[in-house]
Amino acid sequence: MSNEQSHAGRWSGLGAVLSALAASICCVGPLVLVALGAGGAWASRLAVLEPYRPLFIGVTLALLGLSFYRAYGKPRASCAADGACAVPKSQRVTRAVLWVVTALVVALLAFPYFAPRVFGAVNKGGNSSAASSGGACCSITAAAPVANDACCAPSSQPAGASVKDTNIRKNANPNLVSVFEVPLVCSAVPQIGCGLRAKPILLQLKNDPKIAGAWLNSAGTMLAVVGTEGSSRESRAKAAQAAAMAKDRSAVTELLGEARERQLKSFLSDDAWYRGAEVDALSKQEAGIIAARLVRRVQSKVTLPDEKAKALESAIAELSYRVVSGQADVPRADFMEKYDKELMKVAAQAHLDEAEIAALKEAVAKGYHPGPDEK
């Protein structure tokens, strides 16, 4: 093989690697950028390459094929008088390098498909807010703190919902789904479900060998339980009732007939259903609503600069989330007393003056539930 042909083969091999890298950049890129400490916004810009992935794959395979053709298609080995041919050393080296390049190319092209299995374990129960094309990239970007999931199409599914969990729900056999009416509404924010109450129930059902998964709707009024193959309606009802009584001392009522069909349709098609730790997203909503409510009460008594009001609302929301999601070390017996003390620390950190602190205390004294004219 001449030096010119050898160089051509190397260039085509290098081109194959670069094309394969471009084809998988939407998933490789975010991880590299996060590892280097770059912002998630930069990683999200790589999403513009996703529509061209098939083109890059085609170019990769074409260049790889050209490399093999140059290395094997037209052997230029010298032959002895007895007919035995020896492959030149340079050609043997070229072929060895080609196989190494091929392995690298295959790994790059397969990366978006095997990575969710590898990184999914890291992010089990963690955050992910989008579904990718073919489930390729989202599990990776969920494991990495990237602001916008690169190569993943926007979705309204709950934060923390993995691609696998969503597929279990949307592809569930309707005959294996039982729907129950539950009293898991937030008392302080009655328009959404209570993550603190629902989470233990959902996690207990998740660990039941006869249950494939359990979800709460966003309103906190419906519990959908998907059984494993061979499970019965009676076994699902028994498991749901046992979990609700053990974790919340509440009862569940199974829906049948048209009521079940209506909720089943929502469960199989809508994204506003939360599984396991996903209900922390509801707790975050609850905390934000409570914080905004308290700040509005303060603003009705004193004038708060916008910057101070936003800082106060953010600090209260953070404190409330730690409490309502069960992350704060606050014994339930003296919950309100402990919470009020923590709230006053927040007020001090927000640099409220005496009048503003007095207004906050008055707002808290009204309770955390909505008043007649409040959301």
C-alpha positions as CSV (number, residue, x, y, z in Angstrom):
1,M,0.0,0.0,0.0
2,S,1.5,3.3,-1.0
3,N,1.9,6.2,1.4
4,E,-0.7,8.2,-0.5
5,Q,-3.2,5.3,-0.1
6,S,-2.3,4.9,3.5
7,H,-2.9,8.5,4.2
8,A,-6.2,8.5,2.4
9,G,-7.3,5.5,4.6
10,R,-6.3,7.3,7.8
11,W,-8.2,10.5,6.7
12,S,-11.3,8.5,6.0
13,G,-11.0,6.7,9.3
14,L,-10.6,10.0,11.1
15,G,-13.6,11.4,9.3
16,A,-15.6,8.4,10.4
17,V,-14.7,9.1,14.0
18,L,-15.6,12.8,13.7
19,S,-18.9,12.0,12.0
20,A,-19.8,9.5,14.7
21,L,-18.9,12.0,17.4
22,A,-21.2,14.6,15.7
23,A,-24.0,12.0,15.6
24,S,-23.8,11.4,19.3
25,I,-22.7,15.0,20.4
26,C,-26.2,15.7,21.9
27,C,-25.5,13.2,24.6
28,V,-21.7,13.2,24.9
29,G,-21.5,17.0,24.8
30,P,-23.6,17.7,27.9
31,L,-21.6,15.3,30.0
32,V,-18.3,16.7,28.9
33,L,-19.4,20.3,29.5
34,V,-20.8,19.5,32.9
35,A,-17.6,17.6,33.8
36,L,-15.7,20.7,32.8
37,G,-18.0,23.0,34.9
38,A,-19.6,24.7,31.9
39,G,-23.1,26.0,32.2
40,G,-26.1,23.9,31.2
41,A,-27.1,26.6,28.7
42,W,-24.1,25.8,26.6
43,A,-25.0,22.1,26.7
44,S,-28.5,22.8,25.5
45,R,-27.2,24.5,22.4
46,L,-25.9,21.1,21.2
47,A,-29.6,20.1,20.6
48,V,-29.5,21.9,17.3
49,L,-27.4,19.0,15.9
50,E,-30.0,16.3,16.8
51,P,-32.1,16.6,13.5
52,Y,-28.9,15.9,11.6
53,R,-28.1,12.7,13.5
54,P,-29.2,10.4,10.6
55,L,-27.0,12.3,8.2
56,F,-24.0,12.1,10.4
57,I,-24.6,8.4,10.8
58,G,-24.8,7.9,7.1
59,V,-21.5,9.8,6.5
60,T,-19.9,7.8,9.3
61,L,-20.8,4.5,7.7
62,A,-19.8,5.6,4.3
63,L,-16.3,6.8,5.4
64,L,-15.9,3.6,7.5
65,G,-16.8,1.5,4.4
66,L,-14.3,3.5,2.3
67,S,-11.6,2.8,4.9
68,F,-12.3,-1.0,4.8
69,Y,-12.3,-0.9,1.0
70,R,-8.9,0.7,0.9
71,A,-7.5,-1.7,3.5
72,Y,-9.0,-4.9,2.2
73,G,-10.7,-4.4,-1.1
74,K,-7.6,-4.2,-3.3
75,P,-4.7,-5.9,-1.6
76,R,-1.3,-4.8,-2.9
77,A,0.8,-7.4,-1.2
78,S,4.0,-8.7,-2.8
79,C,3.9,-12.4,-3.7
80,A,6.7,-15.0,-3.8
81,A,7.4,-17.3,-6.7
82,D,5.5,-20.1,-5.1
83,G,2.3,-18.0,-5.0
84,A,2.4,-17.1,-1.3
85,C,1.6,-13.5,-0.6
86,A,2.8,-11.5,2.4
87,V,0.9,-8.5,3.7
88,P,3.3,-5.6,4.1
89,K,3.9,-4.4,7.6
90,S,2.5,-1.0,6.9
91,Q,-0.8,-2.5,5.7
92,R,-1.0,-4.7,8.7
93,V,-0.6,-1.7,11.0
94,T,-3.2,0.2,8.9
95,R,-5.7,-2.7,9.3
96,A,-5.1,-2.9,13.1
97,V,-5.7,0.9,13.4
98,L,-8.8,0.5,11.3
99,W,-10.3,-2.0,13.7
100,V,-9.5,0.2,16.6
101,V,-11.2,3.1,14.8
102,T,-14.2,0.9,14.1
103,A,-14.6,-0.1,17.7
104,L,-14.5,3.6,18.7
105,V,-17.1,4.5,16.0
106,V,-19.5,1.8,17.1
107,A,-19.1,2.9,20.7
108,L,-19.9,6.5,19.8
109,L,-22.9,5.6,17.6
110,A,-24.3,3.3,20.3
111,F,-23.7,5.7,23.2
112,P,-27.1,7.4,23.1
113,Y,-28.8,4.0,23.4
114,F,-26.7,2.2,26.1
115,A,-26.0,5.3,28.2
116,P,-29.5,5.6,29.7
117,R,-29.0,2.1,31.1
118,V,-25.7,3.1,32.6
119,F,-26.5,6.5,33.9
120,G,-30.2,5.7,34.7
121,A,-28.9,3.9,37.8
122,V,-27.2,7.1,39.0
123,N,-30.4,9.1,38.5
124,K,-33.0,6.6,39.7
125,G,-35.6,8.6,41.4
126,G,-33.8,11.8,40.3
127,N,-34.8,14.6,38.0
128,S,-35.5,14.5,34.3
129,S,-37.9,16.8,32.6
130,A,-38.0,15.7,29.0
131,A,-38.5,12.7,26.8
132,S,-35.9,12.1,24.0
133,S,-36.3,10.7,20.6
134,G,-36.1,7.0,21.1
135,G,-35.2,7.5,24.8
136,A,-31.6,8.2,23.8
137,C,-30.4,11.2,25.7
138,C,-32.7,12.2,28.5
139,S,-31.5,9.8,31.1
140,I,-28.0,11.2,30.7
141,T,-28.9,14.8,30.9
142,A,-31.1,14.0,33.9
143,A,-28.1,12.6,35.7
144,A,-26.1,15.8,34.8
145,P,-27.3,19.2,36.0
146,V,-27.9,20.6,32.6
147,A,-30.5,23.5,32.4
148,N,-32.1,22.3,29.2
149,D,-32.0,18.6,28.2
150,A,-30.0,18.5,24.9
151,C,-31.5,16.4,22.1
152,C,-34.6,15.9,24.1
153,A,-37.9,17.2,22.9
154,P,-39.8,19.4,25.4
155,S,-42.4,17.6,27.5
156,S,-44.8,18.4,30.3
157,Q,-44.1,15.2,32.2
158,P,-43.4,15.7,35.9
159,A,-39.9,16.6,37.0
160,G,-38.1,13.4,38.1
161,A,-40.1,11.2,35.7
162,S,-37.7,8.8,33.9
163,V,-38.2,7.6,30.4
164,K,-38.6,4.1,31.7
165,D,-41.3,5.1,34.2
166,T,-43.2,7.1,31.6
167,N,-43.1,4.1,29.2
168,I,-44.4,1.8,31.8
169,R,-47.4,4.1,32.4
170,K,-48.2,4.9,28.8
171,N,-47.7,1.4,27.5
172,A,-49.5,-0.3,30.4
173,N,-52.0,-3.0,29.7
174,P,-55.4,-1.4,30.6
175,N,-56.5,-4.7,32.1
176,L,-53.7,-4.5,34.6
177,V,-54.5,-1.0,35.8
178,S,-56.7,-0.2,38.8
179,V,-57.7,3.4,39.7
180,F,-58.6,4.5,43.1
181,E,-60.1,7.7,44.6
182,V,-57.8,9.0,47.4
183,P,-57.9,11.9,49.8
184,L,-54.3,13.1,49.2
185,V,-55.0,16.7,48.6
186,C,-52.8,19.4,50.2
187,S,-54.8,21.1,53.0
188,A,-52.7,24.3,52.6
189,V,-52.9,24.2,48.8
190,P,-56.1,22.3,48.0
191,Q,-55.6,22.5,44.2
192,I,-52.7,20.0,44.1
193,G,-51.8,16.7,45.7
194,C,-49.8,16.5,48.9
195,G,-46.4,15.0,48.1
196,L,-45.5,14.5,51.7
197,R,-48.5,12.3,52.3
198,A,-48.5,10.5,48.9
199,K,-44.8,9.7,48.7
200,P,-44.7,6.9,51.4
201,I,-47.7,5.2,49.8
202,L,-46.2,5.3,46.3
203,L,-42.9,4.0,47.5
204,Q,-44.4,1.1,49.4
205,L,-46.5,0.1,46.3
206,K,-43.3,0.4,44.2
207,N,-41.6,-2.3,46.4
208,D,-44.5,-4.7,46.1
209,P,-43.5,-7.6,43.8
210,K,-47.1,-7.7,42.4
211,I,-47.1,-4.0,41.5
212,A,-45.2,-2.6,38.4
213,G,-45.8,1.0,39.5
214,A,-48.2,3.4,41.2
215,W,-49.0,7.0,40.3
216,L,-50.8,10.0,41.9
217,N,-52.6,12.6,39.7
218,S,-51.6,16.2,40.1
219,A,-54.8,17.0,42.0
220,G,-54.1,14.4,44.6
221,T,-57.5,12.8,44.1
222,M,-56.6,9.7,42.0
223,L,-54.2,6.8,42.5
224,A,-53.4,4.5,39.6
225,V,-51.8,1.1,40.3
226,V,-50.3,-1.0,37.5
227,G,-50.0,-4.6,38.4
228,T,-47.5,-7.1,37.0
229,E,-48.5,-9.9,34.6
230,G,-50.7,-12.3,36.5
231,S,-51.9,-9.9,39.1
232,S,-55.6,-9.6,39.8
233,R,-57.9,-6.6,40.5
234,E,-58.3,-7.9,44.0
235,S,-54.6,-8.1,44.7
236,R,-54.1,-4.6,43.4
237,A,-56.9,-3.3,45.5
238,K,-55.5,-5.1,48.6
239,A,-52.1,-3.6,48.0
240,A,-53.4,-0.1,47.5
241,Q,-55.6,-0.2,50.6
242,A,-52.8,-1.7,52.8
243,A,-50.3,1.0,51.7
244,A,-52.8,3.9,52.3
245,M,-53.7,2.7,55.7
246,A,-50.2,1.9,56.8
247,K,-48.7,5.2,55.6
248,D,-51.5,7.7,55.8
249,R,-54.3,6.0,57.8
250,S,-56.6,6.8,54.9
251,A,-58.9,4.7,52.8
252,V,-59.0,4.2,49.0
253,T,-62.1,3.7,46.9
254,E,-61.7,1.7,43.6
255,L,-63.4,3.2,40.6
256,L,-65.4,1.0,38.2
257,G,-67.3,1.5,35.0
258,E,-67.4,4.9,33.3
259,A,-65.6,6.6,36.2
260,R,-62.7,4.2,35.8
261,E,-62.6,4.5,32.0
262,R,-62.4,8.3,32.3
263,Q,-59.5,8.3,34.7
264,L,-57.8,5.4,32.9
265,K,-57.8,7.5,29.7
266,S,-56.1,10.4,31.5
267,F,-53.6,8.0,33.1
268,L,-52.6,6.5,29.8
269,S,-52.4,9.7,27.8
270,D,-51.7,12.7,30.1
271,D,-48.4,13.6,31.8
272,A,-49.8,15.0,35.0
273,W,-49.3,11.8,37.0
274,Y,-46.5,11.4,39.5
275,R,-44.7,8.2,40.6
276,G,-42.7,7.7,43.8
277,A,-40.2,10.5,44.4
278,E,-41.7,12.4,41.5
279,V,-44.2,13.8,43.9
280,D,-41.5,16.0,45.3
281,A,-42.4,18.2,42.4
282,L,-45.8,18.7,44.0
283,S,-44.1,19.6,47.3
284,K,-42.1,22.2,45.5
285,Q,-45.3,23.7,44.0
286,E,-46.9,23.7,47.4
287,A,-43.9,25.5,49.0
288,G,-43.9,28.1,46.3
289,I,-47.6,28.8,46.6
290,I,-47.4,29.1,50.4
291,A,-44.4,31.5,50.1
292,A,-46.2,33.7,47.6
293,R,-49.3,33.8,49.8
294,L,-47.3,34.9,52.9
295,V,-45.4,37.6,50.9
296,R,-48.7,39.0,49.5
297,R,-50.0,39.2,53.0
298,V,-46.9,41.1,54.1
299,Q,-47.2,43.4,51.1
300,S,-50.8,44.2,52.0
301,K,-49.5,45.7,55.3
302,V,-46.2,47.3,54.4
303,T,-44.4,48.4,51.2
304,L,-41.7,45.9,50.2
305,P,-39.2,46.7,47.4
306,D,-39.6,44.2,44.6
307,E,-36.0,42.9,45.1
308,K,-36.6,42.3,48.8
309,A,-40.1,40.7,48.2
310,K,-38.6,38.3,45.6
311,A,-35.7,37.4,48.0
312,L,-38.1,36.8,50.8
313,E,-40.5,34.7,48.7
314,S,-37.6,32.6,47.4
315,A,-36.2,32.0,51.0
316,I,-39.6,31.1,52.4
317,A,-40.2,28.7,49.5
318,E,-36.9,27.0,50.1
319,L,-37.6,26.5,53.8
320,S,-41.2,25.3,53.1
321,Y,-40.0,22.8,50.5
322,R,-37.5,21.3,53.0
323,V,-40.3,20.9,55.4
324,V,-43.2,19.7,53.2
325,S,-40.9,17.3,51.3
326,G,-39.7,15.8,54.6
327,Q,-36.1,17.0,54.2
328,A,-36.1,19.3,57.3
329,D,-35.4,17.9,60.7
330,V,-38.6,19.1,62.3
331,P,-40.4,16.7,64.6
332,R,-44.1,16.7,63.8
333,A,-45.1,17.1,67.4
334,D,-43.8,20.7,67.6
335,F,-43.8,21.3,63.8
336,M,-45.4,24.8,63.8
337,E,-43.2,26.2,66.6
338,K,-40.0,25.0,64.9
339,Y,-41.2,26.2,61.5
340,D,-42.1,29.6,62.8
341,K,-38.6,30.0,64.4
342,E,-36.9,29.0,61.2
343,L,-39.1,31.5,59.4
344,M,-37.9,34.3,61.6
345,K,-34.3,33.4,60.8
346,V,-35.3,33.7,57.1
347,A,-36.7,37.1,57.8
348,A,-33.5,38.2,59.4
349,Q,-31.5,36.9,56.5
350,A,-33.8,38.9,54.1
351,H,-32.9,42.0,56.1
352,L,-36.5,42.9,57.0
353,D,-36.9,45.8,59.3
354,E,-39.1,45.8,62.4
355,A,-42.3,46.8,60.6
356,E,-41.8,44.2,57.9
357,I,-41.1,41.5,60.5
358,A,-44.2,42.5,62.3
359,A,-46.2,42.2,59.1
360,L,-44.7,38.7,58.5
361,K,-45.6,37.5,62.0
362,E,-49.2,38.8,61.4
363,A,-49.2,37.0,58.0
364,V,-48.1,33.7,59.7
365,A,-50.6,34.1,62.5
366,K,-53.4,33.8,59.9
367,G,-52.2,30.3,59.2
368,Y,-50.8,28.7,56.1
369,H,-54.1,27.8,54.6
370,P,-55.7,30.1,52.0
371,G,-58.2,32.7,53.2
372,P,-61.5,33.4,51.6
373,D,-59.9,35.7,48.9
374,E,-56.6,33.9,48.6
375,K,-55.3,31.3,46.2
